[in-house]
Amino acid sequence: MPNSAERPRRVTVDREGPLLIEGPVEVTDGDGTTHVSRRFQAAICTCRRSRAFPWCDTSHRKRRRATDEAATNSDAAMERGEP
């Protein structure tokens, strides 16, 4: 369905994933290159790990954040009774 003043484009923000935008979309990156997606929804990479940047290729799933790893290690140590 086309966008209009009555029906604006929907953008979904997920802190752990990509920015989802109802398509079709046109993205212009920092050097002026324009990228076009004609899909009904486009996933825009926000972690900059994607090999298909600006499109998300789910690379954010492969690496955990340092704070997540530290919390996991701390939890494991506590379960073993370590300080």
mmCIF file of the N, C-alpha and C atoms, coordinates in Angstrom:
data_MODEL
# 
_entry.id   MODEL 
# 
loop_
_atom_site.group_PDB 
_atom_site.id 
_atom_site.type_symbol 
_atom_site.label_atom_id 
_atom_site.label_alt_id 
_atom_site.label_comp_id 
_atom_site.label_asym_id 
_atom_site.label_entity_id 
_atom_site.label_seq_id 
_atom_site.pdbx_PDB_ins_code 
_atom_site.Cartn_x 
_atom_site.Cartn_y 
_atom_site.Cartn_z 
_atom_site.occupancy 
_atom_site.B_iso_or_equiv 
_atom_site.pdbx_formal_charge 
_atom_site.auth_seq_id 
_atom_site.auth_comp_id 
_atom_site.auth_asym_id 
_atom_site.auth_atom_id 
_atom_site.pdbx_PDB_model_num 
ATOM 1   N N  . MET A 1 1  ? 0.852  -1.184  0.000  1.00 0.00 ? 1  MET A N  1 
ATOM 2   C CA . MET A 1 1  ? 0.000  0.000   0.000  1.00 0.00 ? 1  MET A CA 1 
ATOM 3   C C  . MET A 1 1  ? 0.889  1.234   0.000  1.00 0.00 ? 1  MET A C  1 
ATOM 4   N N  . PRO A 1 2  ? 0.652  2.191   -0.872 1.00 0.00 ? 2  PRO A N  1 
ATOM 5   C CA . PRO A 1 2  ? 1.494  3.384   -0.931 1.00 0.00 ? 2  PRO A CA 1 
ATOM 6   C C  . PRO A 1 2  ? 1.358  4.234   0.328  1.00 0.00 ? 2  PRO A C  1 
ATOM 7   N N  . ASN A 1 3  ? 2.403  4.968   0.614  1.00 0.00 ? 3  ASN A N  1 
ATOM 8   C CA . ASN A 1 3  ? 2.385  5.872   1.758  1.00 0.00 ? 3  ASN A CA 1 
ATOM 9   C C  . ASN A 1 3  ? 1.699  7.165   1.360  1.00 0.00 ? 3  ASN A C  1 
ATOM 10  N N  . SER A 1 4  ? 1.111  7.796   2.342  1.00 0.00 ? 4  SER A N  1 
ATOM 11  C CA . SER A 1 4  ? 0.450  9.074   2.115  1.00 0.00 ? 4  SER A CA 1 
ATOM 12  C C  . SER A 1 4  ? 0.417  9.816   3.432  1.00 0.00 ? 4  SER A C  1 
ATOM 13  N N  . ALA A 1 5  ? -0.136 11.012  3.416  1.00 0.00 ? 5  ALA A N  1 
ATOM 14  C CA . ALA A 1 5  ? -0.252 11.774  4.655  1.00 0.00 ? 5  ALA A CA 1 
ATOM 15  C C  . ALA A 1 5  ? -1.139 11.041  5.658  1.00 0.00 ? 5  ALA A C  1 
ATOM 16  N N  . GLU A 1 6  ? -2.133 10.290  5.138  1.00 0.00 ? 6  GLU A N  1 
ATOM 17  C CA . GLU A 1 6  ? -3.033 9.543   6.010  1.00 0.00 ? 6  GLU A CA 1 
ATOM 18  C C  . GLU A 1 6  ? -2.381 8.260   6.524  1.00 0.00 ? 6  GLU A C  1 
ATOM 19  N N  . ARG A 1 7  ? -1.441 7.709   5.743  1.00 0.00 ? 7  ARG A N  1 
ATOM 20  C CA . ARG A 1 7  ? -0.772 6.463   6.124  1.00 0.00 ? 7  ARG A CA 1 
ATOM 21  C C  . ARG A 1 7  ? 0.736  6.625   5.960  1.00 0.00 ? 7  ARG A C  1 
ATOM 22  N N  . PRO A 1 8  ? 1.418  7.107   7.001  1.00 0.00 ? 8  PRO A N  1 
ATOM 23  C CA . PRO A 1 8  ? 2.863  7.304   6.901  1.00 0.00 ? 8  PRO A CA 1 
ATOM 24  C C  . PRO A 1 8  ? 3.614  5.976   6.868  1.00 0.00 ? 8  PRO A C  1 
ATOM 25  N N  . ARG A 1 9  ? 4.857  6.011   6.417  1.00 0.00 ? 9  ARG A N  1 
ATOM 26  C CA . ARG A 1 9  ? 5.715  4.829   6.360  1.00 0.00 ? 9  ARG A CA 1 
ATOM 27  C C  . ARG A 1 9  ? 5.994  4.353   7.790  1.00 0.00 ? 9  ARG A C  1 
ATOM 28  N N  . ARG A 1 10 ? 5.947  3.045   7.996  1.00 0.00 ? 10 ARG A N  1 
ATOM 29  C CA . ARG A 1 10 ? 6.172  2.465   9.321  1.00 0.00 ? 10 ARG A CA 1 
ATOM 30  C C  . ARG A 1 10 ? 7.641  2.067   9.462  1.00 0.00 ? 10 ARG A C  1 
ATOM 31  N N  . VAL A 1 11 ? 8.253  2.462   10.591 1.00 0.00 ? 11 VAL A N  1 
ATOM 32  C CA . VAL A 1 11 ? 9.630  2.103   10.921 1.00 0.00 ? 11 VAL A CA 1 
ATOM 33  C C  . VAL A 1 11 ? 9.607  1.392   12.269 1.00 0.00 ? 11 VAL A C  1 
ATOM 34  N N  . THR A 1 12 ? 10.244 0.216   12.336 1.00 0.00 ? 12 THR A N  1 
ATOM 35  C CA . THR A 1 12 ? 10.287 -0.557  13.580 1.00 0.00 ? 12 THR A CA 1 
ATOM 36  C C  . THR A 1 12 ? 11.723 -0.589  14.073 1.00 0.00 ? 12 THR A C  1 
ATOM 37  N N  . VAL A 1 13 ? 11.931 -0.167  15.332 1.00 0.00 ? 13 VAL A N  1 
ATOM 38  C CA . VAL A 1 13 ? 13.256 -0.115  15.927 1.00 0.00 ? 13 VAL A CA 1 
ATOM 39  C C  . VAL A 1 13 ? 13.396 -1.263  16.916 1.00 0.00 ? 13 VAL A C  1 
ATOM 40  N N  . ASP A 1 14 ? 14.489 -2.033  16.765 1.00 0.00 ? 14 ASP A N  1 
ATOM 41  C CA . ASP A 1 14 ? 14.791 -3.138  17.673 1.00 0.00 ? 14 ASP A CA 1 
ATOM 42  C C  . ASP A 1 14 ? 16.229 -2.949  18.144 1.00 0.00 ? 14 ASP A C  1 
ATOM 43  N N  . ARG A 1 15 ? 16.446 -2.789  19.440 1.00 0.00 ? 15 ARG A N  1 
ATOM 44  C CA . ARG A 1 15 ? 17.792 -2.537  19.969 1.00 0.00 ? 15 ARG A CA 1 
ATOM 45  C C  . ARG A 1 15 ? 18.770 -3.659  19.643 1.00 0.00 ? 15 ARG A C  1 
ATOM 46  N N  . GLU A 1 16 ? 18.287 -4.870  19.476 1.00 0.00 ? 16 GLU A N  1 
ATOM 47  C CA . GLU A 1 16 ? 19.158 -6.014  19.228 1.00 0.00 ? 16 GLU A CA 1 
ATOM 48  C C  . GLU A 1 16 ? 19.228 -6.417  17.756 1.00 0.00 ? 16 GLU A C  1 
ATOM 49  N N  . GLY A 1 17 ? 18.631 -5.642  16.889 1.00 0.00 ? 17 GLY A N  1 
ATOM 50  C CA . GLY A 1 17 ? 18.598 -6.028  15.481 1.00 0.00 ? 17 GLY A CA 1 
ATOM 51  C C  . GLY A 1 17 ? 18.542 -4.840  14.556 1.00 0.00 ? 17 GLY A C  1 
ATOM 52  N N  . PRO A 1 18 ? 18.109 -5.083  13.330 1.00 0.00 ? 18 PRO A N  1 
ATOM 53  C CA . PRO A 1 18 ? 18.093 -4.022  12.317 1.00 0.00 ? 18 PRO A CA 1 
ATOM 54  C C  . PRO A 1 18 ? 16.906 -3.083  12.471 1.00 0.00 ? 18 PRO A C  1 
ATOM 55  N N  . LEU A 1 19 ? 16.967 -2.011  11.736 1.00 0.00 ? 19 LEU A N  1 
ATOM 56  C CA . LEU A 1 19 ? 15.871 -1.063  11.615 1.00 0.00 ? 19 LEU A CA 1 
ATOM 57  C C  . LEU A 1 19 ? 14.989 -1.578  10.486 1.00 0.00 ? 19 LEU A C  1 
ATOM 58  N N  . LEU A 1 20 ? 13.730 -1.865  10.749 1.00 0.00 ? 20 LEU A N  1 
ATOM 59  C CA . LEU A 1 20 ? 12.812 -2.394  9.735  1.00 0.00 ? 20 LEU A CA 1 
ATOM 60  C C  . LEU A 1 20 ? 11.945 -1.258  9.201  1.00 0.00 ? 20 LEU A C  1 
ATOM 61  N N  . ILE A 1 21 ? 11.965 -1.094  7.884  1.00 0.00 ? 21 ILE A N  1 
ATOM 62  C CA . ILE A 1 21 ? 11.227 -0.004  7.245  1.00 0.00 ? 21 ILE A CA 1 
ATOM 63  C C  . ILE A 1 21 ? 10.335 -0.586  6.162  1.00 0.00 ? 21 ILE A C  1 
ATOM 64  N N  . GLU A 1 22 ? 9.056  -0.187  6.159  1.00 0.00 ? 22 GLU A N  1 
ATOM 65  C CA . GLU A 1 22 ? 8.156  -0.628  5.098  1.00 0.00 ? 22 GLU A CA 1 
ATOM 66  C C  . GLU A 1 22 ? 8.684  -0.117  3.778  1.00 0.00 ? 22 GLU A C  1 
ATOM 67  N N  . GLY A 1 23 ? 8.739  -1.003  2.806  1.00 0.00 ? 23 GLY A N  1 
ATOM 68  C CA . GLY A 1 23 ? 9.320  -0.655  1.513  1.00 0.00 ? 23 GLY A CA 1 
ATOM 69  C C  . GLY A 1 23 ? 8.275  -0.283  0.493  1.00 0.00 ? 23 GLY A C  1 
ATOM 70  N N  . PRO A 1 24 ? 8.719  0.007   -0.683 1.00 0.00 ? 24 PRO A N  1 
ATOM 71  C CA . PRO A 1 24 ? 10.107 0.070   -1.118 1.00 0.00 ? 24 PRO A CA 1 
ATOM 72  C C  . PRO A 1 24 ? 10.819 1.270   -0.499 1.00 0.00 ? 24 PRO A C  1 
ATOM 73  N N  . VAL A 1 25 ? 12.160 1.169   -0.391 1.00 0.00 ? 25 VAL A N  1 
ATOM 74  C CA . VAL A 1 25 ? 12.945 2.244   0.217  1.00 0.00 ? 25 VAL A CA 1 
ATOM 75  C C  . VAL A 1 25 ? 14.175 2.553   -0.628 1.00 0.00 ? 25 VAL A C  1 
ATOM 76  N N  . GLU A 1 26 ? 14.664 3.752   -0.449 1.00 0.00 ? 26 GLU A N  1 
ATOM 77  C CA . GLU A 1 26 ? 15.897 4.203   -1.068 1.00 0.00 ? 26 GLU A CA 1 
ATOM 78  C C  . GLU A 1 26 ? 16.768 4.743   0.058  1.00 0.00 ? 26 GLU A C  1 
ATOM 79  N N  . VAL A 1 27 ? 17.995 4.242   0.179  1.00 0.00 ? 27 VAL A N  1 
ATOM 80  C CA . VAL A 1 27 ? 18.911 4.639   1.248  1.00 0.00 ? 27 VAL A CA 1 
ATOM 81  C C  . VAL A 1 27 ? 20.133 5.280   0.610  1.00 0.00 ? 27 VAL A C  1 
ATOM 82  N N  . THR A 1 28 ? 20.498 6.467   1.086  1.00 0.00 ? 28 THR A N  1 
ATOM 83  C CA . THR A 1 28 ? 21.713 7.130   0.623  1.00 0.00 ? 28 THR A CA 1 
ATOM 84  C C  . THR A 1 28 ? 22.713 7.088   1.764  1.00 0.00 ? 28 THR A C  1 
ATOM 85  N N  . ASP A 1 29 ? 23.907 6.491   1.510  1.00 0.00 ? 29 ASP A N  1 
ATOM 86  C CA . ASP A 1 29 ? 24.888 6.371   2.579  1.00 0.00 ? 29 ASP A CA 1 
ATOM 87  C C  . ASP A 1 29 ? 25.792 7.596   2.642  1.00 0.00 ? 29 ASP A C  1 
ATOM 88  N N  . GLY A 1 30 ? 26.770 7.578   3.537  1.00 0.00 ? 30 GLY A N  1 
ATOM 89  C CA . GLY A 1 30 ? 27.618 8.725   3.815  1.00 0.00 ? 30 GLY A CA 1 
ATOM 90  C C  . GLY A 1 30 ? 28.418 9.238   2.632  1.00 0.00 ? 30 GLY A C  1 
ATOM 91  N N  . ASP A 1 31 ? 28.763 8.368   1.689  1.00 0.00 ? 31 ASP A N  1 
ATOM 92  C CA . ASP A 1 31 ? 29.536 8.835   0.527  1.00 0.00 ? 31 ASP A CA 1 
ATOM 93  C C  . ASP A 1 31 ? 28.642 9.195   -0.661 1.00 0.00 ? 31 ASP A C  1 
ATOM 94  N N  . GLY A 1 32 ? 27.322 9.186   -0.446 1.00 0.00 ? 32 GLY A N  1 
ATOM 95  C CA . GLY A 1 32 ? 26.391 9.600   -1.494 1.00 0.00 ? 32 GLY A CA 1 
ATOM 96  C C  . GLY A 1 32 ? 25.869 8.472   -2.369 1.00 0.00 ? 32 GLY A C  1 
ATOM 97  N N  . THR A 1 33 ? 26.320 7.236   -2.117 1.00 0.00 ? 33 THR A N  1 
ATOM 98  C CA . THR A 1 33 ? 25.835 6.097   -2.885 1.00 0.00 ? 33 THR A CA 1 
ATOM 99  C C  . THR A 1 33 ? 24.389 5.798   -2.506 1.00 0.00 ? 33 THR A C  1 
ATOM 100 N N  . THR A 1 34 ? 23.549 5.574   -3.511 1.00 0.00 ? 34 THR A N  1 
ATOM 101 C CA . THR A 1 34 ? 22.143 5.271   -3.270 1.00 0.00 ? 34 THR A CA 1 
ATOM 102 C C  . THR A 1 34 ? 21.901 3.781   -3.434 1.00 0.00 ? 34 THR A C  1 
ATOM 103 N N  . HIS A 1 35 ? 21.204 3.197   -2.467 1.00 0.00 ? 35 HIS A N  1 
ATOM 104 C CA . HIS A 1 35 ? 20.850 1.778   -2.471 1.00 0.00 ? 35 HIS A CA 1 
ATOM 105 C C  . HIS A 1 35 ? 19.326 1.689   -2.482 1.00 0.00 ? 35 HIS A C  1 
ATOM 106 N N  . VAL A 1 36 ? 18.769 0.824   -3.325 1.00 0.00 ? 36 VAL A N  1 
ATOM 107 C CA . VAL A 1 36 ? 17.317 0.717   -3.463 1.00 0.00 ? 36 VAL A CA 1 
ATOM 108 C C  . VAL A 1 36 ? 16.863 -0.701  -3.136 1.00 0.00 ? 36 VAL A C  1 
ATOM 109 N N  . SER A 1 37 ? 15.775 -0.798  -2.379 1.00 0.00 ? 37 SER A N  1 
ATOM 110 C CA . SER A 1 37 ? 15.126 -2.080  -2.120 1.00 0.00 ? 37 SER A CA 1 
ATOM 111 C C  . SER A 1 37 ? 13.660 -1.931  -2.507 1.00 0.00 ? 37 SER A C  1 
ATOM 112 N N  . ARG A 1 38 ? 13.180 -2.835  -3.336 1.00 0.00 ? 38 ARG A N  1 
ATOM 113 C CA . ARG A 1 38 ? 11.783 -2.807  -3.769 1.00 0.00 ? 38 ARG A CA 1 
ATOM 114 C C  . ARG A 1 38 ? 10.934 -3.795  -2.963 1.00 0.00 ? 38 ARG A C  1 
ATOM 115 N N  . ARG A 1 39 ? 11.522 -4.385  -1.950 1.00 0.00 ? 39 ARG A N  1 
ATOM 116 C CA . ARG A 1 39 ? 10.809 -5.361  -1.121 1.00 0.00 ? 39 ARG A CA 1 
ATOM 117 C C  . ARG A 1 39 ? 9.732  -4.680  -0.278 1.00 0.00 ? 39 ARG A C  1 
ATOM 118 N N  . PHE A 1 40 ? 8.794  -5.457  0.260  1.00 0.00 ? 40 PHE A N  1 
ATOM 119 C CA . PHE A 1 40 ? 7.722  -4.891  1.074  1.00 0.00 ? 40 PHE A CA 1 
ATOM 120 C C  . PHE A 1 40 ? 8.248  -4.385  2.418  1.00 0.00 ? 40 PHE A C  1 
ATOM 121 N N  . GLN A 1 41 ? 9.419  -4.885  2.829  1.00 0.00 ? 41 GLN A N  1 
ATOM 122 C CA . GLN A 1 41 ? 10.047 -4.415  4.062  1.00 0.00 ? 41 GLN A CA 1 
ATOM 123 C C  . GLN A 1 41 ? 11.554 -4.544  3.906  1.00 0.00 ? 41 GLN A C  1 
ATOM 124 N N  . ALA A 1 42 ? 12.276 -3.521  4.325  1.00 0.00 ? 42 ALA A N  1 
ATOM 125 C CA . ALA A 1 42 ? 13.737 -3.547  4.238  1.00 0.00 ? 42 ALA A CA 1 
ATOM 126 C C  . ALA A 1 42 ? 14.308 -3.546  5.645  1.00 0.00 ? 42 ALA A C  1 
ATOM 127 N N  . ALA A 1 43 ? 15.392 -4.323  5.836  1.00 0.00 ? 43 ALA A N  1 
ATOM 128 C CA . ALA A 1 43 ? 16.088 -4.381  7.122  1.00 0.00 ? 43 ALA A CA 1 
ATOM 129 C C  . ALA A 1 43 ? 17.392 -3.605  6.966  1.00 0.00 ? 43 ALA A C  1 
ATOM 130 N N  . ILE A 1 44 ? 17.496 -2.484  7.660  1.00 0.00 ? 44 ILE A N  1 
ATOM 131 C CA . ILE A 1 44 ? 18.670 -1.624  7.586  1.00 0.00 ? 44 ILE A CA 1 
ATOM 132 C C  . ILE A 1 44 ? 19.605 -1.960  8.750  1.00 0.00 ? 44 ILE A C  1 
ATOM 133 N N  . CYS A 1 45 ? 20.857 -2.262  8.438  1.00 0.00 ? 45 CYS A N  1 
ATOM 134 C CA . CYS A 1 45 ? 21.843 -2.632  9.453  1.00 0.00 ? 45 CYS A CA 1 
ATOM 135 C C  . CYS A 1 45 ? 22.143 -1.442  10.355 1.00 0.00 ? 45 CYS A C  1 
ATOM 136 N N  . THR A 1 46 ? 22.144 -1.672  11.661 1.00 0.00 ? 46 THR A N  1 
ATOM 137 C CA . THR A 1 46 ? 22.505 -0.624  12.618 1.00 0.00 ? 46 THR A CA 1 
ATOM 138 C C  . THR A 1 46 ? 23.783 -0.959  13.380 1.00 0.00 ? 46 THR A C  1 
ATOM 139 N N  . CYS A 1 47 ? 24.285 -2.192  13.241 1.00 0.00 ? 47 CYS A N  1 
ATOM 140 C CA . CYS A 1 47 ? 25.498 -2.589  13.971 1.00 0.00 ? 47 CYS A CA 1 
ATOM 141 C C  . CYS A 1 47 ? 26.761 -2.429  13.120 1.00 0.00 ? 47 CYS A C  1 
ATOM 142 N N  . ARG A 1 48 ? 26.611 -2.228  11.825 1.00 0.00 ? 48 ARG A N  1 
ATOM 143 C CA . ARG A 1 48 ? 27.694 -2.046  10.857 1.00 0.00 ? 48 ARG A CA 1 
ATOM 144 C C  . ARG A 1 48 ? 28.556 -3.294  10.690 1.00 0.00 ? 48 ARG A C  1 
ATOM 145 N N  . ARG A 1 49 ? 28.038 -4.473  11.058 1.00 0.00 ? 49 ARG A N  1 
ATOM 146 C CA . ARG A 1 49 ? 28.754 -5.730  10.866 1.00 0.00 ? 49 ARG A CA 1 
ATOM 147 C C  . ARG A 1 49 ? 28.380 -6.409  9.558  1.00 0.00 ? 49 ARG A C  1 
ATOM 148 N N  . SER A 1 50 ? 27.331 -5.944  8.916  1.00 0.00 ? 50 SER A N  1 
ATOM 149 C CA . SER A 1 50 ? 26.804 -6.584  7.708  1.00 0.00 ? 50 SER A CA 1 
ATOM 150 C C  . SER A 1 50 ? 27.773 -6.479  6.543  1.00 0.00 ? 50 SER A C  1 
ATOM 151 N N  . ARG A 1 51 ? 27.933 -7.590  5.838  1.00 0.00 ? 51 ARG A N  1 
ATOM 152 C CA . ARG A 1 51 ? 28.738 -7.574  4.611  1.00 0.00 ? 51 ARG A CA 1 
ATOM 153 C C  . ARG A 1 51 ? 27.938 -6.994  3.447  1.00 0.00 ? 51 ARG A C  1 
ATOM 154 N N  . ALA A 1 52 ? 26.650 -6.842  3.626  1.00 0.00 ? 52 ALA A N  1 
ATOM 155 C CA . ALA A 1 52 ? 25.763 -6.294  2.595  1.00 0.00 ? 52 ALA A CA 1 
ATOM 156 C C  . ALA A 1 52 ? 25.295 -4.895  2.970  1.00 0.00 ? 52 ALA A C  1 
ATOM 157 N N  . PHE A 1 53 ? 26.068 -4.192  3.813  1.00 0.00 ? 53 PHE A N  1 
ATOM 158 C CA . PHE A 1 53 ? 25.671 -2.877  4.310  1.00 0.00 ? 53 PHE A CA 1 
ATOM 159 C C  . PHE A 1 53 ? 25.234 -1.980  3.156  1.00 0.00 ? 53 PHE A C  1 
ATOM 160 N N  . PRO A 1 54 ? 24.138 -1.229  3.240  1.00 0.00 ? 54 PRO A N  1 
ATOM 161 C CA . PRO A 1 54 ? 23.371 -0.908  4.434  1.00 0.00 ? 54 PRO A CA 1 
ATOM 162 C C  . PRO A 1 54 ? 22.302 -1.931  4.809  1.00 0.00 ? 54 PRO A C  1 
ATOM 163 N N  . TRP A 1 55 ? 22.163 -2.992  4.025  1.00 0.00 ? 55 TRP A N  1 
ATOM 164 C CA . TRP A 1 55 ? 21.148 -4.003  4.317  1.00 0.00 ? 55 TRP A CA 1 
ATOM 165 C C  . TRP A 1 55 ? 21.653 -4.963  5.397  1.00 0.00 ? 55 TRP A C  1 
ATOM 166 N N  . CYS A 1 56 ? 20.773 -5.408  6.249  1.00 0.00 ? 56 CYS A N  1 
ATOM 167 C CA . CYS A 1 56 ? 21.127 -6.343  7.311  1.00 0.00 ? 56 CYS A CA 1 
ATOM 168 C C  . CYS A 1 56 ? 21.265 -7.754  6.741  1.00 0.00 ? 56 CYS A C  1 
ATOM 169 N N  . ASP A 1 57 ? 22.338 -8.442  7.106  1.00 0.00 ? 57 ASP A N  1 
ATOM 170 C CA . ASP A 1 57 ? 22.507 -9.846  6.713  1.00 0.00 ? 57 ASP A CA 1 
ATOM 171 C C  . ASP A 1 57 ? 22.533 -10.751 7.952  1.00 0.00 ? 57 ASP A C  1 
ATOM 172 N N  . THR A 1 58 ? 22.046 -10.262 9.061  1.00 0.00 ? 58 THR A N  1 
ATOM 173 C CA . THR A 1 58 ? 21.948 -10.931 10.371 1.00 0.00 ? 58 THR A CA 1 
ATOM 174 C C  . THR A 1 58 ? 23.309 -11.195 11.017 1.00 0.00 ? 58 THR A C  1 
ATOM 175 N N  . SER A 1 59 ? 24.340 -10.476 10.610 1.00 0.00 ? 59 SER A N  1 
ATOM 176 C CA . SER A 1 59 ? 25.653 -10.624 11.244 1.00 0.00 ? 59 SER A CA 1 
ATOM 177 C C  . SER A 1 59 ? 25.615 -10.278 12.723 1.00 0.00 ? 59 SER A C  1 
ATOM 178 N N  . HIS A 1 60 ? 24.670 -9.452  13.147 1.00 0.00 ? 60 HIS A N  1 
ATOM 179 C CA . HIS A 1 60 ? 24.571 -9.086  14.559 1.00 0.00 ? 60 HIS A CA 1 
ATOM 180 C C  . HIS A 1 60 ? 24.293 -10.302 15.441 1.00 0.00 ? 60 HIS A C  1 
ATOM 181 N N  . ARG A 1 61 ? 23.762 -11.371 14.870 1.00 0.00 ? 61 ARG A N  1 
ATOM 182 C CA . ARG A 1 61 ? 23.465 -12.577 15.639 1.00 0.00 ? 61 ARG A CA 1 
ATOM 183 C C  . ARG A 1 61 ? 24.709 -13.392 15.948 1.00 0.00 ? 61 ARG A C  1 
ATOM 184 N N  . LYS A 1 62 ? 25.760 -13.234 15.156 1.00 0.00 ? 62 LYS A N  1 
ATOM 185 C CA . LYS A 1 62 ? 26.948 -14.065 15.286 1.00 0.00 ? 62 LYS A CA 1 
ATOM 186 C C  . LYS A 1 62 ? 27.877 -13.622 16.397 1.00 0.00 ? 62 LYS A C  1 
ATOM 187 N N  . ARG A 1 63 ? 27.845 -12.361 16.767 1.00 0.00 ? 63 ARG A N  1 
ATOM 188 C CA . ARG A 1 63 ? 28.750 -11.855 17.796 1.00 0.00 ? 63 ARG A CA 1 
ATOM 189 C C  . ARG A 1 63 ? 27.952 -11.295 18.947 1.00 0.00 ? 63 ARG A C  1 
ATOM 190 N N  . ARG A 1 64 ? 28.411 -11.595 20.134 1.00 0.00 ? 64 ARG A N  1 
ATOM 191 C CA . ARG A 1 64 ? 27.761 -11.064 21.329 1.00 0.00 ? 64 ARG A CA 1 
ATOM 192 C C  . ARG A 1 64 ? 28.510 -9.829  21.770 1.00 0.00 ? 64 ARG A C  1 
ATOM 193 N N  . ARG A 1 65 ? 27.816 -8.955  22.435 1.00 0.00 ? 65 ARG A N  1 
ATOM 194 C CA . ARG A 1 65 ? 28.443 -7.751  22.947 1.00 0.00 ? 65 ARG A CA 1 
ATOM 195 C C  . ARG A 1 65 ? 29.319 -8.102  24.142 1.00 0.00 ? 65 ARG A C  1 
ATOM 196 N N  . ALA A 1 66 ? 30.365 -7.324  24.355 1.00 0.00 ? 66 ALA A N  1 
ATOM 197 C CA . ALA A 1 66 ? 31.296 -7.579  25.450 1.00 0.00 ? 66 ALA A CA 1 
ATOM 198 C C  . ALA A 1 66 ? 30.575 -7.591  26.794 1.00 0.00 ? 66 ALA A C  1 
ATOM 199 N N  . THR A 1 67 ? 29.587 -6.701  26.983 1.00 0.00 ? 67 THR A N  1 
ATOM 200 C CA . THR A 1 67 ? 28.858 -6.660  28.256 1.00 0.00 ? 67 THR A CA 1 
ATOM 201 C C  . THR A 1 67 ? 28.036 -7.926  28.442 1.00 0.00 ? 67 THR A C  1 
ATOM 202 N N  . ASP A 1 68 ? 27.480 -8.490  27.355 1.00 0.00 ? 68 ASP A N  1 
ATOM 203 C CA . ASP A 1 68 ? 26.726 -9.740  27.437 1.00 0.00 ? 68 ASP A CA 1 
ATOM 204 C C  . ASP A 1 68 ? 27.647 -10.892 27.816 1.00 0.00 ? 68 ASP A C  1 
ATOM 205 N N  . GLU A 1 69 ? 28.846 -10.936 27.210 1.00 0.00 ? 69 GLU A N  1 
ATOM 206 C CA . GLU A 1 69 ? 29.797 -11.998 27.512 1.00 0.00 ? 69 GLU A CA 1 
ATOM 207 C C  . GLU A 1 69 ? 30.269 -11.906 28.944 1.00 0.00 ? 69 GLU A C  1 
ATOM 208 N N  . ALA A 1 70 ? 30.536 -10.695 29.428 1.00 0.00 ? 70 ALA A N  1 
ATOM 209 C CA . ALA A 1 70 ? 30.992 -10.514 30.808 1.00 0.00 ? 70 ALA A CA 1 
ATOM 210 C C  . ALA A 1 70 ? 29.917 -10.968 31.786 1.00 0.00 ? 70 ALA A C  1 
ATOM 211 N N  . ALA A 1 71 ? 28.656 -10.652 31.499 1.00 0.00 ? 71 ALA A N  1 
ATOM 212 C CA . ALA A 1 71 ? 27.562 -11.064 32.369 1.00 0.00 ? 71 ALA A CA 1 
ATOM 213 C C  . ALA A 1 71 ? 27.423 -12.584 32.379 1.00 0.00 ? 71 ALA A C  1 
ATOM 214 N N  . THR A 1 72 ? 27.546 -13.198 31.218 1.00 0.00 ? 72 THR A N  1 
ATOM 215 C CA . THR A 1 72 ? 27.454 -14.657 31.121 1.00 0.00 ? 72 THR A CA 1 
ATOM 216 C C  . THR A 1 72 ? 28.589 -15.317 31.892 1.00 0.00 ? 72 THR A C  1 
ATOM 217 N N  . ASN A 1 73 ? 29.821 -14.809 31.741 1.00 0.00 ? 73 ASN A N  1 
ATOM 218 C CA . ASN A 1 73 ? 30.962 -15.356 32.470 1.00 0.00 ? 73 ASN A CA 1 
ATOM 219 C C  . ASN A 1 73 ? 30.806 -15.181 33.967 1.00 0.00 ? 73 ASN A C  1 
ATOM 220 N N  . SER A 1 74 ? 30.290 -14.021 34.382 1.00 0.00 ? 74 SER A N  1 
ATOM 221 C CA . SER A 1 74 ? 30.076 -13.755 35.806 1.00 0.00 ? 74 SER A CA 1 
ATOM 222 C C  . SER A 1 74 ? 29.020 -14.700 36.373 1.00 0.00 ? 74 SER A C  1 
ATOM 223 N N  . ASP A 1 75 ? 27.939 -14.919 35.635 1.00 0.00 ? 75 ASP A N  1 
ATOM 224 C CA . ASP A 1 75 ? 26.879 -15.830 36.085 1.00 0.00 ? 75 ASP A CA 1 
ATOM 225 C C  . ASP A 1 75 ? 27.403 -17.252 36.220 1.00 0.00 ? 75 ASP A C  1 
ATOM 226 N N  . ALA A 1 76 ? 28.214 -17.684 35.262 1.00 0.00 ? 76 ALA A N  1 
ATOM 227 C CA . ALA A 1 76 ? 28.781 -19.028 35.294 1.00 0.00 ? 76 ALA A CA 1 
ATOM 228 C C  . ALA A 1 76 ? 29.707 -19.189 36.488 1.00 0.00 ? 76 ALA A C  1 
ATOM 229 N N  . ALA A 1 77 ? 30.513 -18.168 36.785 1.00 0.00 ? 77 ALA A N  1 
ATOM 230 C CA . ALA A 1 77 ? 31.416 -18.221 37.930 1.00 0.00 ? 77 ALA A CA 1 
ATOM 231 C C  . ALA A 1 77 ? 30.641 -18.309 39.230 1.00 0.00 ? 77 ALA A C  1 
ATOM 232 N N  . MET A 1 78 ? 29.545 -17.576 39.339 1.00 0.00 ? 78 MET A N  1 
ATOM 233 C CA . MET A 1 78 ? 28.734 -17.607 40.547 1.00 0.00 ? 78 MET A CA 1 
ATOM 234 C C  . MET A 1 78 ? 28.111 -18.988 40.740 1.00 0.00 ? 78 MET A C  1 
ATOM 235 N N  . GLU A 1 79 ? 27.688 -19.616 39.639 1.00 0.00 ? 79 GLU A N  1 
ATOM 236 C CA . GLU A 1 79 ? 27.106 -20.955 39.735 1.00 0.00 ? 79 GLU A CA 1 
ATOM 237 C C  . GLU A 1 79 ? 28.136 -21.977 40.201 1.00 0.00 ? 79 GLU A C  1 
ATOM 238 N N  . ARG A 1 80 ? 29.396 -21.758 39.868 1.00 0.00 ? 80 ARG A N  1 
ATOM 239 C CA . ARG A 1 80 ? 30.461 -22.669 40.315 1.00 0.00 ? 80 ARG A CA 1 
ATOM 240 C C  . ARG A 1 80 ? 30.926 -22.337 41.722 1.00 0.00 ? 80 ARG A C  1 
ATOM 241 N N  . GLY A 1 81 ? 30.391 -21.247 42.307 1.00 0.00 ? 81 GLY A N  1 
ATOM 242 C CA . GLY A 1 81 ? 30.767 -20.860 43.652 1.00 0.00 ? 81 GLY A CA 1 
ATOM 243 C C  . GLY A 1 81 ? 32.017 -20.009 43.712 1.00 0.00 ? 81 GLY A C  1 
ATOM 244 N N  . GLU A 1 82 ? 32.431 -19.489 42.579 1.00 0.00 ? 82 GLU A N  1 
ATOM 245 C CA . GLU A 1 82 ? 33.613 -18.629 42.543 1.00 0.00 ? 82 GLU A CA 1 
ATOM 246 C C  . GLU A 1 82 ? 33.203 -17.203 42.869 1.00 0.00 ? 82 GLU A C  1 
ATOM 247 N N  . PRO A 1 83 ? 34.094 -16.434 43.467 1.00 0.00 ? 83 PRO A N  1 
ATOM 248 C CA . PRO A 1 83 ? 33.768 -15.032 43.814 1.00 0.00 ? 83 PRO A CA 1 
ATOM 249 C C  . PRO A 1 83 ? 33.597 -14.142 42.613 1.00 0.00 ? 83 PRO A C  1 
# 
